[in-house]
Amino acid sequence: MTKSLTILLFLISLMTFGQTKMRKVEELINKEDSAWPMVKEWIDSAKNRVEVLPADPKNAEDALYKTQVTTRSPMGAIVYMTGGLLIDNGWVRILGSGSEKLNRSLPVWNKGKALPDFGKNSSFLLIADDAIGGFFLLNGGGLGDDLGKVYYFAPDTLEFEPLDLTYTEFLNFCFNNNLEKFYKDYRWKNWKDDVAKLKGDQVYNFFPNLWTKEGKDMNKVSRKAISAEEQYNLNIDFRKHLGLTK
């Protein structure tokens, strides 16, 4: 499958996600032309450590149905074939159908945020997050004109920062890019040991907050594990309090 075709299929899937009439799960599972072999090849050749979490078949079907994307797309393949992906010792968590180590499925995690209900229009999708309370969103039209591109809801700025990456390119970023460089100011001594203690539905909350002047030195701030849900809501509330838009 060519890169351009992969992107086209994903954009079609993204538009399908926003439709009201939901397709049956049997219509979303493509055994003859699944994107999973391609994604698995990317994982096997990745420079960064990628842990593929096992998927429960019933949960996988339920998550695929609620997401309404086909397994011909990388997102659909990950939702259907995995419970999620843990990148770089669990620093980044890419959402799938949920598992014991990552107890959130992509559609359930999105419901009540940008997604009012399954099968409804969504202005964005939360597709992944990291250990420091940053969230990766796929633009469904609510973040800018670059439909299908990934944004980073950065904990140090509380801004939705465009990464100029499609979902497929975001996977490649997670698998092969220098994450140490991307997070160079936000990893502390012994971070691997600390992140290993986090549950998949937790992130670290910092005091002072990372978006403050006092919160810029990661080796001086205090941190505690809280739920990803709580941190996401805190970030949204902080944006409103600071008068940030969008």
N, C-alpha and C positions, 0 to 999 in steps of 0.2 A: 504494500500500500504506500503510495507516494505521500510526501509531507503535505502537498497542496490538497490532495484528496482527503487526508486525515483532518485537516483544518475545515474543509468544506463540510464533511460529515459531522464534525463537532458543532459547527454553526447551525446546521439543520437540527441537531439534537437540542441545542440551546433554545431554538425557536419552538421546538416540540414541547420543551419543558414548560413554556408559557401558555400552551393551549389549554382550553377548558375541558374538552373531551379527552379523557384519558384512555390510552391504548392498553390492551391486555398485555400482561407480562410476556406471554408467548410471542407477541408481535415484536417485542423488544430484544428477545434473545436470538441472536444470529449465530448458529453453530458453524455455518459454512464460511463466514467471513468475519469472525470475531477479531477485535483489536488486541485481545489478550496475548497471543503469541508474540506480537510486536512489542507490547509493553513489557512482557517477561524478558524479551531479548535485551531491552534497554536496561532493565533491572540487573540482569546477569552481568552486563558489561559496565555497570555504574562505577564511578570513581569513589563516590561516597557510600557509606554503609546504608543499605536499604533492607529493612525487615518487613517481609510480607506477612501480614496477620491472617490467620485462617478465617474463612467465611463459613457461616452456618447456612446451608442451602435455603431454608425457609426465610431466614432474615435477608438473605441476598435477593431472593425473588421479591420480597416485600419492599426492600429499599430500591430496587431497580424500577418496580412499578410506580412507587411514589416519586421517584426522580424523573421518570418518563424520558430516559435517554436510552438509545440503543447500544448494545454491546459492540457494535461496529465502531463506536467512538472510544477513545482511551478512557474517558470518564465512566462510561457505561461498563466497560470491561473491568475497571478497578472496583466499581460499586458491586458488580455481580460476582467477581472472582476473588475478592479480598475483603477482609474485615477492616482494611485500611493499611497504610504504609507508614512505617516509622523511619525517618531519615536522620542520619548522623547521630546515632545513639538516642533517638527519640526527641531530638531538639525540634524537628519539624514533623508534624503529623498530618498526613494527607487522608482525608475522609473516604471511607468505603461504606460497607454495610454494617460496620460495628463488630466489635469482638470484646473478649474479656479485657485485653490490654488497651483498647480504645473504644470505650463504651458509648459511642455516638455514631449513628449512621448519618450520611450526608443529608438525606431529606428531613429526618427528624430534627437534626441540629438546626436546619434552616427555618423550620416552621415557627412562626411567631416573630421572626426577625424580618427579613425582606419578603419572605414567603408567607402570605396570609393563610394558605391552605394548599394541600397537595393538588397539583394540576392547575393552579392559578398562576397568573402572570407574576414574575419575579424581577425586580429591578437589579438584583445581583444575587449571586450564590456564594456562600461561605464554603470554600473548598478545602482549606487547610489552616493550621495555626501553628504557633511555635511556643517554646517554653517560657518566653518572656512576655506573653500576652499580646503578641502581634497576630493579626488575622489576615489571611489571604482571601480575596474576593474576586469572583469572576463577574465582569460587568455584563449585566443583562439590559443595559440602557439607562440605569439610574445613576451611574457614576461619570458618564461622559459619552462622547460620540464613538468611542472605540469599542464597539460591541464585540464581546468575546475575548477581551483582553483582561489580564489579571492586575489587580491593585493590591497594595499592602497597606492595611490599616495599622500604621506604625505606632507603637506604644510610646516612643520618644517624641513624637510630634502631634499625635492624635489626628493626623491627616491621612486621607486616602491617596497614597502615592502610586501613580501609574508605573508599572514595570515594563510596559510595552511587550508583554509576553502572552501568547495564546496558552490555553490549558496544556497542550502538548509541549510547548516550549517551557512552560513552568515545570513540568515533570523533568525535562532535561536539565533545567536549572538546579532542581533539587538533587538529581542523580549525579551530576557531573561538575557543577560550578564550585568555586572555592567559598564554602559557607563561612569558613573562618574569616575571610576577608569581608564578606557581606555583613557579618555580625561582629566585626573586629572591636568595636567599642562596648559590646554588650555581653561579652563572655567573661566570667570571673574565674578565679583560681578554683580548681576542683569542680568545675561546672558539670563535668560528665558524671561524677558521683552523685551530685545533687539532682540532676535531671533523671537519673536512673531511679530515683525514689518517687518521682511524680507519677500519678495515675494518668491515663490517657485523656481523662476529662478534667485535668487540672493544669494550671499554669502558675508561674511565680508572680506574685504581687510585690511591688517594691515600695519602700518608703525611705526617703522622699520619692515621689513619683518620677518616672524616667523623663517625663516631659518638663520637669522643673530644672532650674539651674543647679540645684543642690543634688539632683538625682543622676548626674552624668558619670560619676565614678562608681562603677559596678562593684568594686571591692570595698566600698564604704557604706553603700546603702544596705538596709536590712531587707530581707525577703521572707515571704511565707507562701505556702501553697494554698491556692483557693481554686474554686471551680472555674472552668473556662467561661461558663455562662455568667457568673458573677463579674469576672473581669471584663467581658465584652460589654455588659450593661454599664459597668463603671466607666469604661472608655466613652461610650455613647453619652452618658450623663456629664462627664467632664467636658466633652465637646460643646454641649449645650450651655454649660456653665461659663465656658470661656468665649462663647459667642461665635463658635466656628460654624460654618454653613455646610450643607449637603448631608 
